[in-house]
Amino acid sequence: MSTVPEEVPVANEFTGAVQALARALGDPTRREIYLFVRQQGSATAQAVARQFELHPNVARHHLDRLAASGYVEIFTNRGQSHVGRPSKQYRPLKEPSLIDGITDQAALLGKLLGRLISEIDPKLVEVLAYDVGFDYGRDLALAMNGKDPTKSVSASLKLVADALTRTGFSATAIVRDGQFRLDSHTCPFGQLVTEHPVLCATERGIVEGLMQSLVRGTSQLRALSERGTPDPCRIEIRRG
């Protein structure tokens, strides 16, 4: 019997990383809790329970799941002035990224992709990135909703945010004063998108593919992204 270990395909490693991210942040409440902790710098389970109107045990469960996945860490604030046992707190440990946990082979593919992008006309890269994203978004919508668009824009927006989060973008849907927006707090491309922001076209394509396949009565929805802004990345949904 051969003792040579069987090689694991890179695609399986990538899928595993996506699934791990989805387990950690795919739950909408857990995602909002993570964003809250990151914004605050640190938080206790009691503070999270108050913020989201949860039982403290439920808040603690979400925080412990985030800690187990490596997205927050637990520490004890021993600098508190009041008498009593120091409270257990949670603080963000790292930014979720599909780069985390992927093998060196996949990292090498990322370097190769970056080099290819550098050698190709940026306009062509943007078209290709958008087309890949659009087809991917359309396939996601088909799996989620079947062939017939039946949702309103506002109802679809949350589905799109959840689909983006499962893909690694950790998105939040915002509906305000008749405007529709998606804020993405993480990016599955990691550092690569910083060096090659043209890859943002992929997310825009995913959003349009999803929205045009989910929303009833229109194929003219357009996703307009704001580039060069601080966290989070922002995409507005408008009718073309």
C-alpha positions, 0 to 999 in steps of 0.5 A, a space after each residue: 500500500 502506498 504511503 504517499 498522502 493523497 493531495 487535496 485539490 485546491 478547489 476543496 481547500 477554497 470551498 472549505 475556507 468558504 464554508 468556515 467563513 459561512 459558519 462563523 459569519 453566515 448567521 445574520 445576527 452573528 455577523 452584526 455582533 462581529 461588526 459591533 464588537 469591531 466597531 466598539 473595539 471590545 464588548 462584553 456578552 452583556 453589552 451585546 445582549 443589550 445592543 441586540 435585545 438578546 438573552 445574555 446566554 444567546 449573546 455569549 453563544 454567538 461570541 464564543 462561536 466567533 472566538 472558536 473561529 478565530 475572529 474575536 479573542 477573549 480577554 479579562 479587563 483587569 483594569 476595572 476600578 469596581 470591586 468584584 470579578 473582572 468581566 470577560 470581554 471579546 475583541 476582534 482578532 483579525 479580519 475574516 478573509 478567504 486567504 485564512 487557512 488556504 494552502 500555499 498552493 492557493 496562495 501561489 495561485 493568488 500570486 499568479 492571478 495578481 501577475 496576470 492582472 498586471 500584464 493585461 489591459 485593466 479594462 479587459 480585466 474589469 469586463 472579465 471580473 464583472 462577467 464572472 461575477 454576474 454569471 456566479 450571481 445568477 447561478 446563486 439566485 437560481 439555486 435560491 429562488 428558482 427560475 422566476 423572479 418574485 421578490 421586491 428590491 427591498 426583500 431581495 437585498 437581504 438575500 443578496 447580503 446573505 449570499 455575499 456573506 457566504 461568498 466571503 464579503 460579509 455584507 449588510 443590507 441597508 434600506 433607507 429613505 427609498 435608497 438601497 445599499 450594500 456595505 461589505 466589511 470584508 473581501 474574499 480577495 484579501 490583500 489582492 484587491 488592495 493591489 488590484 482594485 479592478 477586482 471589485 467589479 466581481 462583487 458588482 457583477 455578483 450583485 447585479 446577477 443576483 438582483 436581476 434574477 431575484 427582483 420581479 419585473 425588471 432587468 435594469 437594476 445597476 450596482 454602483 460601487 464606491 471605490 477608494 473609500 474607507 471601510 466598508 466598501 459600498 454598493 448602491 442599487 439603482 434602476 438603470 
